[in-house]
Amino acid sequence: MSKARIRFWVFVGLLSVLGHAGWANPVSEAAIEFLKGEGIHVSSGAAAGYVPDTVCAECHADKAESFADMGMARSLYRPAKDNTIEDFDAVPYYHEPSQRHYEMEWRDGEMWFQRYSNTADGHKIDEFAVKVDWIMGSGNHVRVYLYQTPDGAMFQLPLAWYTQTKKWAMAPGYESANHEGILRDIHQRCIGCHNAFGEYSEKSGLKGHIGLYPHDLPEGIGCQRCHGPGAEHVYRAYSGEGEVEELRSAIVQPGKLPRERLYSICYGCHMQSNVAVNAQLRLGRDHFSFRPGEDLKDFIAQIDIKEADQSKGDRFEINHHPYRLEQSTCFTQSKGELGCLSCHDPHVKIKPEQRVEHYRNACLSCHELDDDGLPAIEKTEATHPEIAATDDCTTCHMPERRTEDVVEVWMTDHRIVRHIEPEEERMREIKSVDPVVENVFLQHPNSGVPKAEASMLKLMAILDYSKNKMDFAVRDLEKLLGQAQTPHFEPWLTLIEAYIANKQYGKARQIAGATLKRAPDNPKVINAVAVSLYATGDKAQAIDILTKTANQMPELVFIRLTLAKLLAAEGKLDGALQYAESVVKQRPNQWQAWALIANLAKAMGDDTRALEAYLKTLEIRPESPAIRKKTVSLLEAAGRQDEAARHQTRLKQ
């Protein structure tokens, strides 16, 4: 591409701010072929039409340079010594409730995590170590650490770095003795908000498909998460094809969207009423399907809760920016005019020396000054306390406060108030506790979601939250699906998995056909159908279904694990062992597969392999007393009495 043409399209790019906003056009084959010739990759699959964000910077260098300072640009990235903010001399960190030690260190240029317990005689036990592949979080408040298995799955590690206090502590949700350890998987919703879109397979964002991610993901949120897929826009800019208006219409300009669609971009990730009960995708949508310019309510149904021990106005969590803002009198009286962009430019980080003036001016764009130059207090004879002209309104009216879900962090509370709590109350140390949920409901009941779908989404949220243990929700969903004819598979999959979780295999079998009809190639549907068939006597058919699926979808370890378990139950030990071994090859942290390998090896007389697999299981999931008892027995049989005694001690703790 000539320099003259680049200069021409840079000029057009500057003009395009005057253009109209809207949906980015679907990427054309001509665009894909042209950009391929230019060496620019265009994504396909579930998130099609995206280009590397570095391409955007060729014409929009100023925006790219300023955006690089924003926390969003550092939402996910590879560990590197030149971006280290942690104190590696402050580990190991000891977590008293779980009686485990946690470490982070650099090994030959790589960041490594280690977890272990110490025995009374000073030996390490249940030692697990893994390379850190990704860091999630800008580090403005906290960093958490992820590792990726060969099949592409990602998992969070239990240790976090807290920037405000400059210390290591347990990651959010890991504070108690019983936590997910090294097995908290990174769901598509997590990646969907914490990063630019990568190369995802066609249906990878749908319910029933597990999160498997490329090992060469983009690093951080980029331009196109707010402006939409950029391939067609870049094609027109590089090629010079078409009119200026076509170039403008090939990318979304958020500032020209109607308010509801503009803030749908922000709210898609920043509107979260609570961390306990997850929002639900609208039926037929997948996690990577939202595009800027769309109404968020067509993509996701936000779920709110009523707690037993505190009101909505008292709940304050780390991702509560618009949720709290919308509780403000300023917001309600502005009739929705007040919003994220009233104070924040997503491209520019406000410098510390500019902060007071910037936010004061934002407030005074609505609030007037009285004759003394102080903010006027409407509908009262009261006067504002004396403040300097350089004082920041937010210090008093949007103060920082400790968050309930990430208890090591304090954030700006976006609920604008007239009177604030004392600092010692807002900033006091608190314990992480799960909320007592009394009721679950759609946050926006008048959002246009059809009544039957709204009821389904609410019940699906309840079953997700309760891990399928709310009997009334199972019964209500069963009744609803009997009354409402929906072509969508998601509620059917929820119901069949709830039946299986509650060992109601007969009921699961009854709806297996209806569920499979709606999603014949969905892996979780196939797995649930096979389990229901096996449990109700059609064992050969179940095994045949899983065998075919395992061959067609070799990347799905949970299909192979289910198949290995069923083969083991049928006494087909060699086949079961083969599948179990293939699982741990793809996903080395699959503790159930390691436990199955151990049991199979022992049954086949290979005590050496059984002991190796039991020890591996305990490295991954040291909470299992049944596995530890078997390990003690084999250690004693192998004459390794000291090791057996150490494990025996752990059983008593």
JOBEL-V575706 format. One line per field, one symbol per residue. phi: phi as a letter, one per 40 degrees, with the letter a starting at -180 (. if undefined). A space follows every 10 residues. Layout:
# JOBEL-V575706
phi=???
This chain:
# JOBEL-V575706
phi=.ccccccccc cccccccccc bicccdcccc cccccdccgb cbcbgcbcgc bdcccdccbb cccccccdcc dccbcaacca ccbcbcbccc bccbbddcfb bbbbacbfgb cbbababbcc cgccbfcbba cccabbhcgc babbbbbbcd chcbbccccb bbcccfacac cdgbccccac gbbccccdcc ccbcaccbcb cdbcccdgbc cbbccbccbg cbdccbbgdb ccccdccccg cgcdcccccc acbdcbcddd cccccccdbc cbcaccbccb ccdgcbcbcc bdhccdccba bcbbbbccba cdcccabcbb dcccdccccd ccccfgccad ccbbcccbcc cdcbcdcccc cccccbcccc ccgbdcbcfa ccbcdcbccc ccdcdcbbcc accccbccbb bcccccbcbb cddcccbccb ccbcccccab accbcbcgcd dccdcccccc ccccccfgbc dccccccdcc cccccbcccd cccdccccdc ccfccccccc bcccccccac bccccdcccc cccccbhccc cccccccccc ccbccccccc cdcccccccc gccccccccc ccccccbccc ccccccdccc ccccgbcccc cdccccdcdc bccccccccc cdccccccgc cccccccccc ccc
